[in-house]
Amino acid sequence: MPYADKSFETVFTGGSADFDPAFCHLEKKFEADFGSATVVKSAEQYTGPYEVTPKTEETILQTQNKLMTDNLTVKEIPFYRVSNPADGETVYIGREVI
């Protein structure tokens, strides 16, 4: 019988990740390479905004220990230039013109 590539996916749940395989075939040599393992922790999904605009005060997104399903977009900092009574310009950065 020619060599056949056989693979299988194994998912561990619960507290134990013990794996004790028993492979055998009459007088056949069996080699196994388990490569690497990926650990994925279970976590609550983030349900807050995925698009934010910087402000002059701190903004905290409650993402700690949560899984995010999309990229976070940080928009450009608001920038406004307006004329002023002294015949010059006033620049507002990070907030709207009042």
Salt bridges, closest charged atoms under 4 A:
GLU31 OE2 - LYS29 NZ 3.40
GLU44 OE2 - LYS66 NZ 4.00
GLU51 OE2 - LYS75 NZ 3.59
GLU89 OE1 - ARG81 NH1 3.42
